[in-house]
Each structure stands twice: as structure tokens, then as C-alpha cells.
Amino acid sequence: MLAFAAGVMLTISFLNLIPKSIELSSIWLCSIGIIIGSILMYTLDRIIPHVHPSYCIPEQGRNIQRTAVYLLLGIFMHNFPEGMAMATGTVTNFNVTLSISIAIAVHNIPEGICTSAPYYYFTKKKLRSFLVSASTAIPLIIGFLIAYILFKNMPIEIVGIVIAATAGLMIYISADELIPMAYSQQRKLWSHSTIFSLMAGVLFVILLGTI
């Protein structure tokens, strides 16, 4: 699932978002946007504890209650730019929004589990744990709505930069999180199933573009 999501995100970035950014702005502005998106995700990873679904622990903190809070905070902050990424389809095409949404949904499944598990551990309340985990979708919705409004009112060059920044953050997520975790789940250095899952994500985006 993680490798599939990585394949979707990388393909959308290189085949849809980057070319669209260059079309709307320029190669130089597109390059600036990619750098901005990458730095944004790097900064979030540095200043906010982020979840590692393969281990279900944050980068810091051992107390189980603190772990649950760190996971929730980290996912909240990381989901906001992902919601903005989903809105890029409003200036490209619906298939881009659909593909990004599927990729984000797939890679958010283990994050949702890792959010609810420690919270349930110290509260013993199933419904509350589920609702807390489900609440991490709120930043996605807010990010989508803000980007949707901004895309309709921004100068076209700025839209191009934002689209490129979206590509930058998705490339970063794929390289920093999805692909390494996909391999770690296999417990061996090289896994053909992971490779083919990534290729399936690539083909999914390509074939979706023909519909």
C-alpha cells in the first residue's frame, strides 16, 4: 500500500504537476516551487514530531500519553499541506485530484491506526479513539478548501509556484517516508513485491489519464 501510494504521488508530480506548473509560470518559478515544497515538509519533520507507521512511535517521547499527543499533532500538521495538494486538480483536471486523494488515503491508513492505538491504550475508550483518529481528516478538508479558494484568486504565476510546491512536498513524502517504510515492512533490503506495487501506482495514474 505504501509503495503504491509512492508510485501514484511520484507519477502525478512528474507527469502532471510539474509540467502544469511550467505551463502556468516558467521553469525557474517551477524550480522555486519544488524547493519551497521540499523545505516545507523538511521543516515540519524537524520542528514537529511525526509518526512513523512502521514502528507506531514518534521520533521523540516514550510516555504512551505523550506518544498519542505527538502522533496526533504530527499528523494534523502534515495533513494540511496534503489537503492543499488535493486541490491542485481544480487547475489541472479531476483525475489529478482523484489520484492524489487515493494516494493520501492509502498512506494515511497506517497513520490512522498509529494514532488511535496509543490513545486507546491509555483511555480504554474505543469510540473516542476512533473519533480522535478520524479528526485528523479535518486539516485535509481545511487545506483543500483554502487552496481551492486561493487558486481562484491568485495570479496565474503564483498558482504555478504552488502547484510545483505541491509536487515538491509529494516527492519528499515519497522519498522520505513511503518508499523506505515500504521496504522496512518486508524486512529485507530488496523486495520485488514492493517494486511491483510502486509500478502499479505509476500505471494507475497513467491509465486513469486515459479515462
C-alpha angles and dihedrals in degrees: 000000000000093000091047090053090049091052091051094048095046094047093048090048096051101033102035117013102041095045090046091050091052090048093052098040125359141282091265095050089045090053090050090050093052090051091049092051093048093048090048093056092042090052092049090051091050101046101031124052107245131203123251104202093196090065102022091225133107123241091257138020128057103201108104094225092048088047091057091049092048092049092049094047093045095050092045092055095042094048094059096070089041088058089052088051090058090058093061088088088073089072098031115030141299093258090064092055091046093050094047091047092052092047093049092046092051095049092043093059095080089040089055091051091049091050097051098039100066091037090055090045094064099030101037088210113128099189094046091048091051093049092048090051092046090051090070086078090068094080088050091057094044092048091049094050094046092049091045091055094042094049089059094052105033124099109261093247092056090049088055091053092049092050090051090048088054089054090049094053093046092050089049093050091049095048098038101038120005104047096041091048092047089057094043090057089060091055092221135086099246127029124180091198089059092048093051091046089055090048089050088057090051093049091045092061093043094050092043087058090063093059 
